[in-house]
Amino acid sequence: MTDADAVFRCIEDAAAVRAGLLAWLDALRGGASDPAAKRWRFAHAGGWAKVQPPGSKDKPAALRDMPDVTLGLDPAMDSAVVMINAPSVPGDANGLSAVATDRRNRRWLLRQGFLRRQRADDITQPLFDRVTRMKPVRVIMQAGRGRTWYRVAMLDGPAERIQAQTTAFVEQCALVRAHYDPDAVMTPASLNLAALLTGTPEAIHTHDVPPQDGYSVAGTHARVWQALHGRLAEHCIVSGKPPPSGGFEVDLVVLANPSPLLVEIKTSAEASSVHAGVGQLMLYRRIFPELARCEPVLMLPEGLNPVLADAVRACGLTLSFYQTGSGEVEFEPSFLGRCGLTVPCSTPPGALP
């Protein structure tokens, strides 16, 4: 289902499209040891890029020399995941890539859900849409309606965020490829973990509180989960929960760098809740091999006894706190930074542009 509030207007001016693509390439090279290399690893994320001369010269003069960019997840680039090339006709949906602006006039790089394969039929848009967990956006353009577009990265921002968003997009495309070709080697291990995040998102329900004169309260756990998951999604940071297994239900896994996070959310800072959370984080990483390398995070409301806090940290766990008093859930900047949010969000928690 398309995000109703995510409406983009495709840029039709070739020079403006060129400026947007150059900003994206410059950001992908940000921090690279050799800025002139034809192939490099993102300094602030797990993706790789390779540039080569354009395969088609049938483009406006401003875009004729823009390189074709191949994106992947391994240094050899043997398993290239997706290509992003300058459109032949800006504003026309026959090109797979586009530069567009959102309602706040921020520039975004967009791409259609279509992946080419060398030894098999292409993964066409209906096949892509059927598998991906990304939400498409609505794009206003001069020609070629009916195509599905997805966000790659917001171009008006720091290099760290653009690299993280681009890597997240590549990982989602890799998951689509792996669905139709299970033998495809996509690497890294975080992709294998991402494939597990197919559990049902937590829903906010209300329940009656007896025996007082009936009133209802919203489930705090689901509200915190939704707020954090939405906040990360704003920055294209992949998070989710594996399906319940063997009576165990993991709260949230965040595909952060340099290691993913295993987050256990508690709605109370009482000793019983802390005991349960510590035990769950210890057990989950033993029971599920895919979670063994995750950094364990116990997320609590503020007010934990300092002695108990020191004991939790001594167990090798990370503590993070949230607040709900303002009506919206607020998370610690240090935790959001660890997840990959290097700059403050420009939209309210849970909102999409």
N, C-alpha and C positions, 0 to 999 in steps of 0.2 A: 504494500500500500504506500502510495506517495505521501511524503510529508506535506500536509495541507499548507503549512506556514512557510515551507521552504520553496520560495519562488525566485527564480533567477532569470535575468535577461541576458541573452547571448550578445557578446560584443562583436560587431560586424566590421569595425575598422581594423584593417590588417596591421597597421602600425601599433595600435593599442594591444592587439593580440600578441604581437611580437614582444612588446614590453612586458606583458604578463608572463610569457613563456621564459623570457630571459631572467625575470625575477625568480621564477621557480628554479631554473637551472643554477643560478647563482646561490640560492639558498641550499640546494642539494650539495653544492661544492663547499659550503661553509664549514670551515674547520678541517678540510681534507689536507693530508700531508703534501699532496701534489695537485694543486688546483688546475693544472693543465692536463692531467691524466685523462685518457679516453675511457678508463674504467676505474671506479672508486667506490669505497664503502662510505656510507653516510657516517659522519663523525658523531652524531648524536642519536642514531637509531640503527636498526639492524638491516636496513636495505642496501642494495647495490644498484649502481647505474652504469650504463655503457652508452656512449654516444657514437654515432657514425653518420657519414654524409647522408643527406636526404635521398630517399629512394625515388622521389618524384619531384620534378622541377615545375610541374604544372600548378603553380601557386602564384599568388600576388608577389610582386617584387620584394615587399617587406618581409615575406616569409620564405622566400626561395632558398635561402642559405641556412635556415633553421635545421639543426640536426635531428635525426630520428633518435629517440631515447628508449632504450630497452631497460626494464626494471626487473630485478630478481632478488633472491634471498641468499645466494651463495656466491663466493668470490669468483669461481670459474665462469659463472653466468651460463653454465651448461643447461640449466633449467630456467631459461628466461620465462618470466611469468606474464608480463604485459608490456606492450609498447605504447608510447605516447608521442605522436607526431603532430606537427603543425597542420591545421586544417587547410585543405585546398581552397575552400570557399568559406571564410568566416561567416558564421550565422546560418550555415546550411547544415542540416542534420546528417547529410551523407558522409561527413567526416566523423571519426570516432572520438575526437577530442575537441574541447571548446574552452574558451575563457569567457567567463560570465560575471556579472555583478549581482549581489543580493540586494535586499531591500534597504540595506544600510550603505549601499554603494561600495561594498568591499569586493575585491576581485577574488574569484575562485577558479581553479582548474577543475574541469569536469571531464568525465569520460563515459562513454556508453558501455553497457554490459555485453561485450562481444570479445571473444578471445580466439585467436587463430591457432591452429595446430598443424604441424608439418605432416604427420603420418596418420591423421584421422580427420574426420569431418570437423569443421570449426564449431566452437561452442557459441551458438547463436544467442541472440538476445533472449528469446523465451526460455532457453535452457539455463542461461545465466541467472535470469530473474527467479527461476524456480528454486534455485539452490542458495543464492547469496542471502546473508543476514543483514546486508546493508540496506538502508532505506533510500529509494530513489527520490529525486527532486523534480519539480516541474520547471521546465525551461521554456521561455518565450523566445522564439527565433523566427526568422523570415521564411524558412522553408523546411520541410521534412518533419512534420508532426508525427506523433505516435511513437517516438523513440524514448527509451528509458535512459536517464542520466544519473550518474553517481558522483558524489564529491570526492576529489582526490586530495586537494589541499587548499586552504585559504592563503592567497598570495601576499596579502598585506599583513605581515607578521614576522616574527623572528625566525631565523633559519632552523633553530631547534624544533619549533612547532611544525614547520613545513616538512622537515625530514620525518618527524614522527607520524604526521598525517599521511604522508606519501607511503611510508612503510606499512602503515595499517591498511591502506588501500591495496597494496601489493599482496599482503598476507590474505586479505579477503578474496582476491582474485586467485591466489594459489589454492585456497580451500575449494573454490569452484572447480579448478582444474583437477584437484585430487579426487573430487567426487566422481567425475566422469572418467578419470584415469588413475585408479588406485596405485598403479605401479610408478607413477611419476615421482621423481625425487625432487622435493621442494625445499627441504631444510629451511630454517634451523629447527632445533627441538621445540621452540616456542610455537611453531606451526602445528606440530603434533598436539600440543596442549590446546591450541585454539580450536582444533577439531572436536575437542571434548565439550566445548562450551555451548551445548545445545539444550541445556535445561530450560524449563519454563521460567521467565522472569517473575519476580515476586510481585504480586498485586496487592494494592492497598484496599483492605476491607475494614468495615466498621463492625463492632460487636457491642451488644448491650452489657451494661455493668449493673448486675443485681447487688443487693436487693433494693437499691435506691430507686427513686422515681425515674423510670427508664430514661437513660441518656446513652448516647453512643460515643465511642472513642475510635479514632483511626489507629490501625496497627502501626506502632512506632517502627518496628523492625522493617516492615515493607517500605515505609516512608523513607527511612534512612537508605535502604538498598536502592530504591528508585532514584533518590536524589544523587547518590554517588554514581550510579550507573549512567544517569543522564548527564551529569557533569563531565564524566570522562568521554561520553559519546560526542559532546560538543567539540572536543578536541581530537576526534577520530581515534581515541585510545580504546582498544578492544578490551572488553570485560564481559563476564558472564558467569554462569554457574553450570557445572556438569549435571546431568540427570541424577536423581537420587539412586543410590546403589547399596544394597545390603543393609538397609536401615539407616544409612548415613546420608546427610544432605549438606553439601558444601555451600557456604553462603556466596562467596564471590572470588573469582580469580581475575587478576588484572595483568594483562600482557605488557608489563613495564620493562624497561631496560635499566641495568644490565641483567636483571633476573625478574621473573614474574612474582606477583604478590598473591598470597593466599590470605584472604581477609575473613575473619570471623566477627560478626556483628552481634553485640549484646545491648540490650535496652536498659540494663541496670549495672551499676558499678558495685553491687553488693558482692560479698565474698563468694556466695554460691554461684553467681553468674561468671565470676572470674575463674573459679575452679573449673567450671564446665568448658569455658572458652579455651583455657590452656590445654585441657585434656583433648579437646577436639582438634586443635591445631597440631598437637603432638601425634595423635592417632592418624589423622588424614594423610599426613606425609609418609607414614609407614604403610598404610593400607593401600593407597593409590600411588603407584610408582611415578606416574606423570607429575605428581605434585611434590615429589621429593626435593626438587631443587628450588621450590618456591620459598620466598622469604615470608615467614608467618607474621601476620599482623592481627592483633587483638584490638578491635575498635569498640570503644566504650563511651557512654556519656561522661561528662566531666564530673569530678568528685571522688575519684579513686583514692583510697587510703595510701599515703606515700610509702609506707612499709610494704604494702601489698604490691604497689607499682614496682618497687625495687626488686621484689621477689620474682615478678613476672619477667622483667628484663634479664634477671640472672638466669632464667630458663632459656634464654636465647631468642625471645620473642620481641617484636616491636610493638609498642603501645601507641595508639592514636586515639584522639578524643574528638567528639562532635558535640554541637549544641543545637537544640531545637526550640529554644525559648523565643526566638524572633519570628516564629511562624514558618521560616524556611530552615532547612538543615544546613548548618555551617560546618565545614571541615577544616582541619589545621592546614595552613599553607605548606608546612614542611611535608606533610603526607601527600598533598596534591602534587607538590614538586617531585616527590619520589615516584609518583605515578606517571610523570611526564608533562605535567602542566607547568611550564616554565614561566608563563606570564599569566596575570589575572584573566579570568574569563570575561569576555565582552558582552555576554548575554546572561540573563538570570539562570540559576541552577534549574536544570531540567528543560530549558527552552532550547529550541533549535532556530538557526537564522532563517 
